[in-house]
Structures are given as C-alpha cells and as structure tokens.
C-alpha cells in the first residue's frame, strides 16, 4: 500500500468522524467512540497486555483538530468535540 493510499484512507475515515461530530452541537468522546465503533485493540495478538482502547478515535480527532475542522473542549476529565 502506498503512502498516498494510506493518506486517502485516513482522510476518508476522518470525513466519517467529522460528519458524526457535525450532527451534534457538542458530542462527548465516549459517545463518538460508541456511535462509530472506534474501540479497537492496539496491542499485538500475543502481547501480555490486552484490551481495547480508543487510539483510532484519538488519531482521527487530532487530525481534524490540526486541520481546524473541529474544536476540542475539555471539562474536568471529559472531552467533547464540536464542528467548527
């Protein structure tokens, strides 16, 4: 897979995330993860550590924030997103 193909894949996934965020005035990270099924294991199959994390959501929302397409709002220990 080429760098461009990977970049295109990330862009298309980010579009789906942005569309979901844009449906709401403000959406929590948990609600976003659950609505799009963005909870995946970040560990190798045979690793001692197991469990699902929200690394994919973090990657895509960071990309959207850096592009200026969403705003990240922190309130205590909770994270919210809103489309710009």
KANOR-V621566 format. One record per pair of residues at least 12 apart in sequence whose ideal C-beta (glycine too) atoms are under 7 Angstrom apart, sorted by sequence separation. I is the first residue (numbers start at 0). J is the second residue. D is the distance in Angstrom with one decimal. If there is no record, write none. Layout:
i: (I	I)
j: (J	J)
d: (D	D)
This chain:
i: (19	39	69	38	41	69	70	68	69	19	38	68	19	37	39	67	37	16	37	15	60	32	32	31	28	16	16	13	17	12	16	25	13	20	31	13	27	28	17	27	17	27	9	26	25	26	25	24	20	20	21	20	17)
j: (31	51	81	51	54	82	83	82	83	34	53	83	35	53	55	83	55	35	56	35	80	53	56	56	56	59	60	59	63	59	63	72	62	69	80	63	77	78	68	78	69	79	62	79	79	80	81	81	80	81	82	82	82)
d: (6.3	5.9	6.6	4.5	4.6	5.8	5.5	7.0	6.0	6.0	5.9	5.9	5.8	6.1	5.6	6.3	5.0	6.6	4.1	6.8	6.2	5.1	5.0	6.3	6.7	4.7	6.6	5.0	5.6	5.8	6.5	6.9	5.2	5.7	6.4	5.6	6.1	4.2	5.8	7.0	6.8	5.5	6.7	6.6	4.9	5.6	5.1	6.6	4.9	6.9	4.1	5.1	6.7)
